[in-house]
């Protein structure tokens, strides 16, 4: 490992450890993400990468647990994909009984707490109107989630009014920024349990909504079908399934309807019939007989009255509807505006890639709220002319509220790598927040051009290593201007 890379044989052994421990097998396009995961896990254990690798291949429990945490748990924060939460709240208001939500693969807890906050903000906080089950394969991640204490890094996208209502501030340790604790009311609304999506039966049935975002991309296509079958079987008729934009194509053939919420696809179990689901998941019946039997039983059970009313809106829509049904996604139309040419590539010069460990330390510092340390480490990595280091500097600047500084850092990343799709996509978000709409549209078009010729499963360079070309194309698709979420904003 002197060159910082795992050879193919060692990588295969590391993957075998991951599969043996929790049943997970990475898709081929994401296997190289095990390398930075190993570096982060070694850093967390205070060991060299070589020493940690030896312990991991010997399957020492502490090393395996640490590796699972860093190999499976991606970057997360409060109110990620807020359009999902608005759609959830709209659906919950129509439900007369207890509204049940499952956050599958909850990582360090930001997602289930965001779900609870969104439902409380929508007026469902009284009388046990909802329950949130949150599960993950990592025991350490669940401990962090139950502690409910987060750094400013996790709060970088939350609205100030929600932060004031649902989080309290407490002093940080020496030299660190203040920490933020979730209020007791929200903590009580979430039930955390350990659960392995790949091997365990569903923990309950009849959920009105399931969130499983940025999890399916870690599975092989065969395992994706098995897991999706279990998730769908756990949903009540008309129940909603939320996956990341990159994962929507993985649900094709599952018999799910595609709805539109703020231009983002949301999947729904149909109310009428289940033949497509049964056909797509027939091979999973031996693994989940109880779940499949429950699906068959539900065909003869009349759906709740409120679900029928929601379905009637899809057939004969009223003036205002929380969702707009749409057919399967079609290629995005060609934008009218002529894109600016991509910036020219710099003159060839000797380049080295920043050490994976250095960027891992910078990201870990940022996630812990140590922005000064993160910035210093990222700048050190940037000396090796690493575009990823400049993207991390942009993330730190954005977390501090310095949007112009973030833009400048992204521009430096694009100077080094003009075809860095995630760099152009980051500018879309930054320019939008700065209300520079023309610049945002040009950045969007440049990002799409940088994706030309890449397969959908192609992993993209960036700080978050789980984004694929197909996922970014989906996220960059133009949003309709007159349809989508119509609820309270």
N, C-alpha and C positions, 0 to 999 in steps of 0.2 A: 504493500500500500504506500510505498514511498512516493509514488506519483499522485496519490490522492484518489486513485481509481480502483474499483474492484474489478478483477478479471471475471470473465463470464462464468467460470467454474465456481468461484467463490460467491458470486452473486446468486447463482442457482442454489447453493447451500444456505445462504441467508434467507432466500425466499422459502425454502423448505422449512426453516425454523418458524417463519411467520405463519405458514400454512398449518403446520403441526400444532402451533399454539392456539390459533383462533380460527382456523379454517379459511383464512383469506388468501387469495392468490391475485396478485396484481395483473391487470391487463398488460399486454406486452409493451404498449406505448408508455407505461408508467413505471416499468421495472427499475429504471435508473434513478427514480426518486428514493429508492432504498439507500442510496449512497449518502445524500445529505441527511436523511433520517438517522443513519448510523452515526454521522458526525454529531448531530444534535443530542442523541442519546448518550454518546461517549462524554460530551461536554457536561450533560446533566449529572452523570455519575462521577465526574472529576477524573476521568481516565483518558489515556491516549486512545486513539481510534484502534490501533493494533491490539492493545490489551483488551478493550471492550469487545472487539471482534472475536478474539479467542474465547472469551467468556460466553459470548452469544452462540458460537458454534458448538460449545460444550453444553449448551442449553441450560445454563445456570439460571434459576428462576428469576432472580433480581434483574439480570441482564435482559432476559426475554421480556419481562414486564416493561422495562424501560424502553426497549426497542418497539414494542407494540404501541406504546403511547406516542412515540415520535414518528412511527411509520404510518399509523392509521389516522391520527388526529391532525386535521389540517388547520390552517389559519382561520379563526372565527372572531366574531365581534357582535355586539348588540345590534339588533334591528338590521341584520343583513337581509337583502331583498325585502324592503318594507312593503312593496306591493303585495307580497304573499300575506303579510300580516293584516293588511287592510282587507284583502279578500276573505281571509279567515274570520275577521271580526264581523264583516257583513253577513257571512253565512251563519255565524253563531247567533246573531240577533234574531234570526228566523226560527231558531230551534227552541221548542217549549220546555224540554227537560234539561238534564245535565249534559253539557256539551263536552265530549271526551276527545282529547288530542294526544297523539303519541309522537314524541320527538325521538326518532330512531337514529342512533349515532350522535348523541348529544354533546360529545366532547366535554369541554370544560364548563358547559352550562349556559353560555350566553343565549343559545337558541331557545331552550324551554323557558327561561326567565323572560325573554322577549315576548314569547307567546302569551305567557301569563299577564305581562304588563299590557300588551295590546288588548287582550280581552277585558281586563279591568278598566282600561281607558274607554272601552266601548260600552261600559255600564254593566258588565256581567260579574262584578265582584261580590255581589250580595247573595246570600242564601245558597252557596255552593252551586252556582249556575254552571260551573265548568270544572274539569280536572285535567291536569297535564301529567302524563307519564313520560319520563325521560330515561332512556337506556343507552348504555355504551359497553363496549367490550373491555375497556381499560378501567381497572379499579382505581388507579391513581387519578385518572381524569375525573371519575365520579367523586373522589374525595375533594378535589379542587372545586368541583361544581357545588357540592354541599357546603363548602366553606363560604361560597357566595361573595368573595372579595376579589375585586378586579382592579387592574391598573387603568390609567387613562387610555392606553392603547386599545382596550376592548370597548371603550365608550366613544370612539372617534366619529361614529355616525349616528349616535342617538340624538333625538331632538332635546333641546335644553329643558323644555317643560316636563318631559317624561323623566329626564335625569333628576330634576328637582323633586319629582313626586315619588320615584321608586328607588332612588339610591341615596345613601348618606356618605359623607366624606369623612375619612379618618386619616390622621397623620401617617406618612410613610416612614420607613426605616431611615437610618442615617444616609443622607445624600440622595434619597429617592423621592419621587413625586408622591403626593397624597394618594391613598388607595380609596376605592369606592365599594361600599357594601350594599347588597340588595336588601330592601326592607323586609321585615319579618312577614308581612302580609303576602308578599310575592313568594317568599321561600316556602311558606306553608302550602301554597297552591301547587307545588311541583313535587312529584314522587320519583326519586331517583332509584334505579335498579340496574344491576349488572345483567347484560343480555348480549348474546352473540347472534347477530343477524344471519350468519352463514350456517350455523348448526342448530340453533334453538328454535322451538316452536314459538309462535306469536304469544306474547304475554297476556293478551286479552282479545276480546272480539267486540265488534259493534262500534268502532271509533268513527266519529264524524269527520276527522281529519288526521292525516299522518304526514309528518315532515321527515323526509329521508334525503337530505341534500348533501351532495359531494361525498357520498358513500358508495354508490353503485359503481363509480368509476374505478374502484379498487378491485372489482370482481371480474372474473372471466365471463364471457357471454352466457355460458351454461349456468353459472352461479347467479348471474343477474336475473335470469328467468325464474329460477327457484325462489330467490328472495322477493322478487316482484309478486310472484304468485302468493306468497305468504302475506305480504303487505296488503294486496288487494282483498284477500280473503278476510282480513281483519277489519276492513272498512264496511260500514253500514251502507245500504243502497243510497246512492247520491252522495256518498262520502268523497272528500277531496284528498288527492295525493299531491304533495308538493315535493318536487325534485329540482335540482339546479338546472339552468338552461342547457348545460352540456349533457345532461342525462335524459332529457326529454326524448331524443330519438331511441333510447334504449327501451322505451315502453311501447314501441310500435308492436301491434299484434296482440296486445293484452286486452283488447276490447274496451279501452277507456275512452271517454269523451275528452276533447280538448276545449277548454274554455279560455277566455282572454280576460286578464285582470291587469289594467295599466300597461297593456302591450306585452305582458309576460304570460307564457302558457301555464295554465293550471289544469290538472287532470282530475276527472271525476268518474266514479263508478256509475255506470248507467242504471236507470231505474227499472227498465223493462225486462231485458233478457240477459243471459249470461253465456250463450254458446261460444262466443269468441274467447271468453276467459277460460272456459272449460277446455276448449281445444288447445289453447296456448299453454295451459298448465297441466295437461293430462299426465305428463311424466313426473310431476311432483306429488301425485296423490299418495304414493307409497311413503313419502317422507312426512307428509302432513295430512293423515287421514281425517283427523278431527276438523282441521281447518276446511278441507274440501267438502266434508259432509255438511259443515255449517253453511258453506256457500250454496250447496244444493238445497238445503232446507230453506234458505232465505228466498229462493225463487217462488215458494208458495206462501210467503209471508207478506201481507200488504205493507208497503212502505208507510212511514209516518205521514200524517196529514200535511205537515209543513213541507216535507220533501216533495209531495205531489204538487203543492202550490208552486214550489220553486221550479219544478219541471214544466208546469204549464206556462211559466214565464218564458221558458226557452222556446216553446212552440208558438205562443202568441205573446210576444214581449210587450210589457207596458211601457210608458214613457221613460221610467227610470228602472234600471236593473243592475244589481251588483256585478253581474257577469254578462259577457256577450259570447254566446256559443260561436265557434268558428270551425271550419274544416281543418284537416291536417295541414301543418305548415307548408307554405309554398315558397319558392325562392323570392327573396326580397326584391322589390322593384328597383330599377336603376335610378339613382338619385339624379335630380335635374342639374344640380350644381356641379361644375367641372372641378375635380379635385386638384389641389396644388400638387406639383411634382414632389416626390419624396426628396428630402435633403440629400445632397451628394455625399457619397462615402468619403471618409477622410483618406488622405494619401496612405498607401500601405506602410506599415511600420511594425517593428517587432512587438508582439503582444503576448501577454501571459494572462491566464485566467486567475481571478482572485481565489485564494484557497477557500474550499468549501467550509472549513471550520471557522474561518474568520467571519464569513457572512452569517453562518449559523449563530455565532456569538453575538453578532450585531442584532439579528432578528430576536434572539432570546432576550437581549437587553431591552429592546423596544417593547416586547410583549410584557416585560416586567415593569414597564413605566420608567426605565432609566434612559431617557431620551438623549442625555448628554453622552453617556457611554455608547449608546447605539450609534449616534452620529459620528463619534470619534472612530469607532470600529469600521463603520461604513466608509468613511473618508479614507481610512487606511487601505481598505479593500479597493477603493476607487483608484488608488495610485497604480494598481495593476491594470488599469483601463478596463474595468469590469462594468458593463452596462447594468447588470443586476444590482451592483452597489449603488449606482445613482438612482435606480428605482426605489431602493430601500431608503435612501436619503429623502426622496420625494414623499414616501409614506410617513416618515418621521416629521417632515415639514408640515404635511397636511394634518397630522394628528395635533400639531401645535397651533393650527389655524393659519399657518403661513402658506396660503395658496399660491402666491406668486413665487415664493421660494421653491415650492413643489414643482411648479411649471418649469422653472429654470433647471432643476435637477433632472427632470424627464428629458428636457431638450439636450442635456449633456449625454444622457444615455442614448438618445437617438443619433447624436453626432457620431458616437462610437459604433452604433449598429442601426443604420437607417431602416432596416427591415424588421425592427423589433416590434412585433404587433402589439404586445401588451403595453409598450411605451406609448404608442399612438392611442390605444384604448384608454390609458390612464389620463391622457390629455382630454379626451372626451368628457370624462367626469369632472376634471378640474375646471375646464372652460365652462361647462354647464353651471357649476357652482359660482363661477365668476360672472355669470350671465353674458358670456361672450358666445352667442349661439352660432354665429358664422364660423368662428374658429373651431367650435366643438364639432360642427358638421364636417369641416375639412379634415379634422383629426379622425373622425369616424370613417370617412372614405379612405384616408391613408391607411388606417388599420385594416380595412377590408382588402385593400390592394396588397398589403404585406402578407395576407393570408392566401393569396392566389397560388394555386398549385399545391397546397398542403392538404393532405388527407385529413378527414375529420378527427381521427385518433391521434394525429401528430401532437406531441407535447410541446408546449410553448416555453420559451425562455422567460424567466421572471422570478420574482421573489416567491410567489405561490406556484409550486411545481405541478399542481394537479390540473391546471387549465389546459384544454386541448383546443386545436384549431376549430373544430366543430362547435365546441361550447362558446368560443368567443364570437364566431359568426352568428350564433343564435342570440347572444347578448347584444350584438351590434345591429340587429335587424331593426329597421325603422318602426317606431310605434305609431299606431293610429291616433289621429288627433281628436276624434270625436267619440270614441267608444272606450269601454273599459270600466274601471272603478268609478262608481258614482256616489259612494258613501261619504261620511264625514271625513274631512281631512284634518 
